[in-house]
Amino acid sequence: MGIVVAIDGPSGSGKSTVSKAVAAELGLAYLDTGAMYRAAAWWCEHEGIDLADAQAVAAAVEAMPLSVGLDPARPVFTCAGQDITEAIREPHIAAVVSAVATNLAVRAELARRQREIISAERQGHDSSFSGGAGIVAEGRDITTVIAPDADARLLVTASQEARLARRADELERAGKAVEAADLRDQVLRRDRDDSTVSQFLTALEGVTLVDTSELSLDESIARVLDLVEQAVDEAAAQDAEEDLRAQAMRLGLEDYELDEEDRALLEADGDAPAAERVEPGLPVLAVVGRPNVGKSTLVNRVLGRRVAVVQDTPGVTRDRVSYPAEWAGRRFTIVDTGGWEVDVKGLEASVAAQAEVAVEMADAVLLVVDAQVGITETDARVVSMLRRSGKPVVLAANKVDSPAQEGDAAALWNLGLGEPFPVSALHGRGSGEVLDAVMEALPEVSAVAGAAPEGDLHRIALVGRPNVGKSSLLNAIAGAERVVVNETAGTTRDPVDEIIELEGRKWVFVDTAGIRRRVKQSRGADYYAVLRTQGAIEKAEVAVVLLDASETITEQDVRVIQQAVDAGRALVLVNNKWDLVDEERRGMLDWEVEHDLAHVSWAPHINLAARTGWHTNRLVRALDAALEGWRTRVPTGRLNGFLGELQSATPHPVRGGKQPRILFATQAQVAPPRIVIFTTGFLDAGYRRFIERRLREEFGFVGTPIQIGVRVREKRKRGR
């Protein structure tokens, strides 16, 4: 994680010269936010925009194709491919820039771009100039609005006389003559205009004042470098303190009962890998069966380690979970599923639907049956579904713990799936034979897990109910008719993959079938279309859910959004058909979003019109924000420090005479973020939501669901 230095101050204070020198000395990127405003003024004049027309100026700046140079040795600015580095320094631009800089819509747009640049340098994105070392950013609002969490926040100022003298010297060196009276008027007018929308003449709380009136340039640079070093050291000391506190909390956990899974999680603390998913190209095996027949135990046996959660209680596994596996030199993906039940409602119905999706997304199926119980009605119904799917099936007769019980396995021939393989998932008996049979059933090349796109491109699923414009949006961003668009709802049946270049980067977009109803309520072609759409969501990194802005938000819309959240995908909400929305509908839509979509208020929300292409350029920004949130990882020290302060300020309510206490927390994975909290008692759903809300306020997590797991642990008894 790189450092961020934010430097504000009035014109002529020397902040630009000092900032560039500090950035060069520390090997950081350099961002001149003031130059971005001058570039905006240049662009508006280049496009013939009347600077007095605030709305037209805002629209022009939003569409401005500006490339910002971050090299402190020579920050080059280009616009529409033209080098404007020198043009934006002309006195004429300096005289008119305030007309643009005081436009609140322009400030909001440029602030967004500035935050993106700072975040990229801090996070060390592939496109970052500093390679993750960090950035020195200078200009208006930088210490308060743009980067209030910067490692060092400084206000560099100087007396009016010193500022005017420095500005005159700067123009003289550039060979630009300006009368002293005109220069004074220009500098003072800019101070007056800019101060109407930003604070840069006095240092606010947390911002260090650096008066350079009596300092030479070298002395000013040395002073700022000292302050940056001091701020970084203080931040490092705070991190070290948080780490020590987290270590103490971790040691305190040893006084509580911990199982193997707890210890494995704690040993991996700080790693936070991405969630396991179907690996591109590898054949996929789905493990299905009734609840409590030993599917997860068998999965653990195949993997050779205890990763799938196992309990005697039926229905512990609720979601599909994918793991990379290997047998006899062949790699494949094994998918553990929830227990299959028929004619069920509520959560159990969702679990059964997940199992159906797993079968649809698999190359072969391993059906696990409890040999001791024998064939049940549910087993027979599962077999019927598997026959309809057309997938090869291997039958495992589980809980055959001794040769004497093999007769129980023989009775499963009656299912009509061929030879039942007797196994004991608990003891490992017969697991080799059943895996050999699985290898014969699995193809060499997967028919469902396609090869990874070249360059490991981000995969985006376009989802929504029928006729909201998913195919139209795909065509609009592709700039060509890639997929069939028809006013008849349901034109798209199968997911369609398209590699599209947006803003110089390639993405994989998947157009999916519109989801009309729940899986269990669908029939025929619709049934398989819904399964494939859910599968497309699972394979994607981001689900872009399209809503028809001209119509009321429906239960189907909310259900589609929930599918993406349940799948743990990053989420972007798109109000399409904005060209059909009038003022009255906008008011209604705002109310609907506030009430019906409050649970996903963290998702980026954009308005566009796919038919006309209006605002489709906003999509990439929203995708980047969602992907960044999806991969956010909070260091263990910071996480526990934050939760410790949170718990002290707002403890959990007392329940039944007891008050649950947080013992320790760790982020177990990213993509999506999953945080596991060890506690002395169960945390109410309301308190978990409170924790999630505060996590978002503190660490961002824009565009991603946060999975919070609670593990209640009891004190270890003495003598153990």
N, C-alpha and C positions, 0 to 999 in steps of 0.2 A: 504494500500500500504506500503510494507516494505521498509527499508532503505538499500542502497548498499554502502559499504565501499571498495574502490579499493586501494590496496597498492602494489607499485612496488619497485624495488631496486636491486642492485647487490647481487651476492651470498655472504653469510657470513655477511650480514648487520644486520641480526636479524629480518628480516621482517616476516619469518615464525613463529618464537616463539611469536613475538609481535602480529601477526595477530590472532593466535589461542587464545591467552590470551584475546584479545579484544572481539573476537567472544563469548567466554565463559562468559565474564563479562556482555555482552549486550544481551545474549540469542539468538545469531544469528547463522546461518549456517556458515561453513568455507570451502572455496574452495582453494585447493592448485593446481594452474594451472601448476606449475613446475613439480609436481608429475605426471600430465597427460602426459607430454613429456617423463618423465622417464618410465612411463608405456608403452608408444608407443615404446620406444627403447627396453624394455624388450620383448614386444610382437613380434617385428620384429625378434629378435634373437631366440625367442621361435619357430617361424614359419620358421626359416632358411633363412630369407631374407638377401640379401647382402645389407648392409647399404649404400654402394656406388651407388646402383641402385635406384636413386631418384624416378622413376616411380613405381617400385615394392614396395618401402617403403610407398609411398602415398596410393597405392591400399590396402596394408595390414592395414594401420592405419584406412582407411575408413571403413573397415570391422571389426575392433577391437571390441570385445564384452566386453567393459570396464564398470564396475560399480564404480562410484566415491563416496567415503564416505565423508559426510559433517559434521560429529560430531567433533567439535574442540577438544574434550577430546581424541578421537582416530579415525582419519580419515582412514577408512579401504578401500583399493582398491582391487577389485577382477577383474579377467580377465578370461573369459571362466569358471567361477565358482571357480577359484583358488585364494586364498588370496596371493596377491603379495606385500603387504604393506612393508614388510621387504626386499624383493628381489630387489625392485626398489631403495633402499637406498645403495646398494652395491657400493663400489668404482668403480668397473668395469662399471656399468651402468652410473655413473657420468662421466666416462672418454669418453663414446661413445655417450652420449645423444645429444651433439651438432650436430652430423651428421643427427639426426632426427629433432632437433629443428630449424635448418636452412633450412629445406625443406619447401618451400613456400606453396606447396599443403597440407602438413601436418599441417602447421600453420593455414591455412584456415579451415581445417576440425576440428581441436581442438578448434579453435576460435568459430566456430558454436556451438559446444557442450557446451563450457563455457557460451556463451550467453544464451543458453537454460536453463542451470542450474540457472544462475543469475535471469533470467526472472521468472522461476518457484518459486524461493524463494521470489522475490519481489511481485509477484502476489498472492502468497499464494495458489498455486495449491494443489490438494488433496495429491499429492506425496511429497510435500515440507517438508524438515526437520524442518524448523523454524516455520511452520504454518503461514507464511506470515510476520514474524517479519523482515526478511531480511537476508543479507549475508555479510561476509567479504571475499573478493576474493583477492588473492595475486599472483604475478608472472609477467612475461614479458608481456608488451603491455596492461596490465590490465587497466591502467589509461587513455590510449590514444586510443586504438583500440577496446578493448573488452567492456569496460564500461566507455566511455567518459562522460556519463550523470550521473555517480555515485554521491550520495549525498556528499561523502567525497573522495577526490583523494589525496593520499599521496605518496611521494617518500622517503622511508626509506633508508638511506645510512650510511656509516662509512668509516673511513680511511682504507687504504689497510692493515696496520699492525693490526688494530682491527679486520678486517674481517678474516684475516688468523688465528689469535689467536682464534676467536670464532669457526671457522670451525674445527680447531684442537681439541678444547675442545669437540665439538659435536661428532667427530669421536672417541675420547678417551672414552667418556661416553658410546658409543655404542660398545666398545671393538674392534674397528677397527683401527689398526696401519697403519699410512701412513707417509713416510719420509717427513720432512719439505720442502725439495726441490721439491719433487713430488707434494705436496699439493699446493705450490705456483704456480708451472707450471699448475696444473689442474685448479685452480681458475682463473688465469690470462688468460689461453687459452679459458676458457668458456666465460669470459668477452669479449675477442676479437671476438670469433666466433658469440656470440649472438648479439653483437653490430652491426653486419652487417645487421641484419634484424629487430632490435628493438632499441628503445631509452630508456635507464634506468639509465644513469649515471648523467644526469642533469634534473632538474624539468622544464617541459614545462609550458606554460601559464595555469593557473587554477589548477596546481598541487602544493601542499605544500611540501616543503623540510623539512625532519626531520633527522638531523645529530645525530646519536646515539654514535659517537666515544667516547665521554666523559660521557655517561649516563649508569647507571646500567640498568639491565633488568626491574626492577620495575619502574625506572624513565622513561624509554622508553615507557612502557605500559601506564603510567599515562599521558605522553605527547600526545600520540596518542589518548587516550580516550578524553582528553580535546579538541583536534582538531575535533574529530568526533562529540562531543556534540555541539561544536561551529558551525560546518557545518549544523547539523540537525536544530539547532535553527535558523540559517540564512534562511534555506529552509522553515521552518515553518513561519517565518516572511514574506517571499516573498509570500507564499500561502495566508497568512492573508491579505496582501496588495492587492493581486489579488481578494480575496473574497470581500473586501470592495469596490474595484473599480466596481466589478460586481454588488454589491448591489446598488451602486449609479446609475449605468446604468439602473438597473431594476426599481428604483424609477423614473428615468427620463421617462420611458415608460408610466407612468400615465398621462403624458401630451398629449398622443396620443390616438386615438380612438381604443379601444380594444373590441372584441366581446367575447361571452361566451367561445368559443373554445380557444381563446388566453389565457383567464384567467385560464381555466382548465389546459392548458399546463404549464403556469407559476407557478401555485400552485404545480404542480407535479415536478417542477424543482429539479434536483438532484437525482431523482428516476431512470429515464432512464430504464424502464422495457424492456424485450425482446418483439419483435413484436408478436402480437396475431397470433396464427396459429391454424389449426384444432387440437383439443386436442385428443390424442389417446384414442380410445374406445368409445367416445361419438358419438351418431348419428349426422349426418350432414344434415342441411337444407340449400339449395341454394335458394336465392331470385333472380329471373330473371324477365326480361320484357324490353319493349322499353325504350328509354331515356325519362326522365322527367315524369315517371308515379308515382313517389313517393316511389321507392324502399328503398332509404336510410332513408327517413322519417319514413317508416314503421319499418325498422330495429331499428332506435332510439326508436321508441315506444315500440318495443319488449324488448329492453335492459333497458328501463326506464331511459336512459340518452342520452345526445347528443354527440355521438362519431363519427358516420358516417357523413361526410361532406355533407351538404345540401345547394343547391342554386337553384334559379329559372332557371338558365342556363342549358339546356340539356347537358348530357355528363360529368358532374363534376366528377363522379366516373368512374375511368378508369381501376383500378386493382381490383382483388378479395381481399377482406379484411375479415378476420375471427374474430368472437367474441364469447366468452363463454356466453351462455344464459341459462335462467331457466324459466319454466312455469309449474304451478300446481305440484311442487315438482320434476319435471324431468329436468335434465340438458342436454343440447345439444349444438352443435356449429352452429351458424348462419353465412352464408357467403353472404356478400353484393357484388354484381357484377356490372360491367358497363352496360350501356344501350345496348340492343340487336338491331342491325341493319342488314339488309340483303343486299347483293350486294354492299358492301362498300369497300373502299380501304384505305390504309395508317393506321393511328392511329385507326380509327373507326373499321377497320377490326381486328386489334389486340384486341380491346375491345370486339368485338363479339366472337373472339376465346377464350378469357378469360372466357366469360360466358359459352361457350360450355364445357370448362375444368371443370368449377364449377359444371355443371350438371353431368358430368362423375364421379366426386369425391364426389357426394352427395348421401345420402340415400333417400331423398325426395326433392321435388321442390315446392316452393311457387311462382306461376306465378302472377305477379301484372299487372293489366290492368286498364287503365284510363276509368272509367265507363262513364264519361262525353263525351269522344271522341268516344267511342264504338269500335267495332272490326275493326282493320286495316289489310292491307295485311301483315305487319310485324308480327302482333299478330298471324295470321293464320299460317305463316311460322314457328314461334316459337313453336306453338302447334304441328306441324308436326314433328319438331325435338324432342320435348319432348316425343311424342308417340314412336319414334324410340328408344329413350334411355331406354324405359321400366320402368322408375322411377315413383313412385306414385306422382301425382300432386295435389296440392290444389290451387284453383283459388280465388284470392282476387280482388274484384271489388273496386278499390280505388276512392277517391274523392266523396264518397257518404256522404255528410255532413249533410243530413236531411232525414227524412222519405219520403219526397216528391220526392227525387231523387232515391229511391230504384227501381223504374221502369227501370232506366238506367242499373242497375245491372242485372235485369232479362233478358235483351237482350243478356247477355253473355252466356246464356245456349247454344247458337248456336255454341259455340266453341267446344262443345262435350266433355268437361272435367268434367261434372257433375255440382253440385250446385255452383254458384258463391256466395262468401260471401261478402256482402256489408260492406265496412270499410271506415273510414276516418282516414288515418294515421296521418293527421295534428292534429285532435281533439281527437283521441283515440276511436272514435265510432266504435263498432263492432270488435275491436281487440281481445277481449276475445274469441269470437265465432270462428274466423279464427284460433287462436292458439290452441283451443281445437281440431279442425279438423287436424291441423298439428301434434299434439301429437298422433292422431289415425293413421296417415300415417307413422310417424317415427317408425322404429323398436326399440325394447328394447336394442339390441346390434347392433352396426354399422357394416355394411358389407364392408365399405370403409376405415374407420379410425381404423385400427387394434390396438390391445392393445399395450401399450408401452413395448418395450423390457425390460427384467429383468435388473435392475440396471440402467435404463435410459441411455442406450448406445447411443453413437453418431451415427447418421444415415448418410450414405454416398451414394450418387447416382452416378453410373458410366454411363455417357452419351456420345453421339457422333453419328456421322453418321454411316450407316451400315458398318460392316466389318473392323472397326478400331481396334478390339481386346478387346472389353469390357468383353466378357465372358472369353476370354483367361486370362485376367488380374485377374479376380475374381478367376479362378481356380489356377493361379500361386500363389496368396497370400494366398489362402486357403490350398495349398499343396495337393489338390485332385480335381478330376473331379466333381465339384459341379453342373455345368451347361453344356448344350450341346454346343460344338464348331464345326462349320462347315465353310468351305471356302465360302459357298453360303451366300451372304448377306441377312440379315433379318431372321436368324434362331430364334432369340429371339423376341417374340411378347408381352408377358406380363412381367411387372417388377418382378424380382425374388429376394426375400430377403434371405440373408445368414448371420448368426452370425459367425464372424471369429475372432480368437485371433491373434493379431500382437503385438510383443514386450511386451508380458505379459498383454495386455489389449484387451478387447472384443469390437468389432465394428459391426454395422449392415451395410452390403454392399448391394446395390440394383442394380442388373444388369437390364438394360432397353433396349427397342427396339431401333434400329438405326433410327434417324430422317432423312427421305429422303427429305421432303419438308414441306412447311407451312401447318398448320392445314387445311386451307380453300382449299388447292390444293390436299389434300389427299382424297382417296376414300376407301370404304370397310374396310378391316381389318387394312390397313395402317392408316386410319383415327383414329380408336380407339386406335391403338398402339401409335400414336403421342400424343393423349390425355392422355393416361396412363403414358407415359414418362414424360410429363409435370407435371402431378400429382405427380410422384415420385420425381421430382425436388422440388416441393412445400413442400413435406413432409420431405425432407432431410435437414440437416444442411450444408453439403458441397456437391457441385457438382464437381465431377472429370470429366473433359472433355477430352476425348481421341482424339488425332490427329494422323493420319498415317504419321509418319515422312518421309516415303519413297515416299510420294506423295505431290503434291502442295496443300497448304492450300486453301480450297474451300469456296464458299459463304455459303454452308451448315454448315461448321465448325464454321464460324463467327456467323451464326444464332443461333446455339446451345449454343455457349458461351453467346450470348446476352440473350437467354432465362434464363440462370442461373442468369445473372446480373439483369434482369428485375424482377426475382422472389426474389431478395434480398438474395440469398444464397452465402455462402463463396465459393471461386473458387480455384481449382487447375488445372493447365494445364499439360497434360502428352503427350509427344512425344513418341508414341509407335512404335514398329518395328525398333528400333534403330540399330538392327543387320543388317538391309537391307540398311543402310545409308552409302554412300561412302563420300569421302572428298569433291567432287564437290557438292553433294546434301546438305552437311552440310552448305556450304557457301550460297547456295540458301535459305535454311531454315532460317538461321539467318536473311537474308534480308526480307523474308516473315513475320517473327515474328515481326521485327522492324516496318514494314509498315502496315501489315494487323491486327496485334494484339496489336498495340501501345496503344489502349484504355483500355487494361487490363494488362498493364505492371506491375501492382501492384500484380498480381497473382503469387504464387509460380509456377515455371516451371521446370519440371524434365524430363529427358530422360531415357527410360527403354525399355526392350524387354520382353514382357509378355511371349512369346513362350519359351524363355530360362530361364526366371526368373532374368535376369541381371538387377541390380539396383532397383528391386521392393522393397528392404529394405528402399529406400529413401521416400517411400510414406507416412509413418507415420509422419516423420518430417514435410513434407509439409502440411499434414492434421492438425497437431498441430499448425503450424504457422498460417494457415488460420483460424482455430477456435479461436485462441487468438485474431487475428485482428478483427474477426466478433463480438467478445464480448467486444472489447475495449470501455471504457467510459472515456471521458475527463471531469474532474471536471469543473463546470460552471465558477469558478474564472479563471482557466487557459485558458479555451476556450475564454472568453471575453478579457483577457489580451493579448492572442495571436492575436485575430482579431483586437484589438485596435492598437497594434504595426504594424500589417500587413497593416491596413488601413492608418496609418500615413505615413508609408514608401512608399506604393503604393496605392494611393486613386483611387476610381473608376473614369473612364473618364467622363467628362462633356457631357451630352446628352440633346440637346434642351435647353441649357442654365442652366440646373440643374445638380447637382452632387449628386447621391444617397449616403446616409450615413448609415452605420450600427449602429443601436441603441442598440441591445442586441441579444445574441444568447444563445441557450440552446440545449443540446443533449436530444432529446425527447425519444430515445429508443436505445437499442443495439440489435444485432442479427436480422437484420443488423443495423449498426450505422445510425441514422437519426438525422441530425442537422437542427434546425429551426432558421433562422436568421430574426429578425425584422429590417426593413429598412425604409428609407424615400422615396425610389423610387425603381423601378425595376432594378435588377442587370443583366447585360448582361450575356449571356451564357459563353462568354469568361472569364469574371471575376469570375463566379462561378467555372469554371474549374481551374482557377488560385488559388482560395481559396482551392479547393479540393486537388490540387497538393501540396500546402504548408501545409495543414493539414497532408497529408501523410508523408511529410518530417519531420514534427515536432513530430507527435504522432504515426507513424507507419501505423496502419490500413492495415497490410499486408493481402492479400488474401480476401479482402472484398470490395464490393461496398459501397460507402458512399452516402446516400440520403440527398441532401441538399434542404430544403424547404425555400422559401423566402416569407415573409409576409410584404407587403407594407402597412404602416399605416400612416394616416394623422394626423396633429396636431389637438388636441381637440379645438373646438371653445370656445371662452371666454363665461363664464356664464353657461357652461355645466359641 
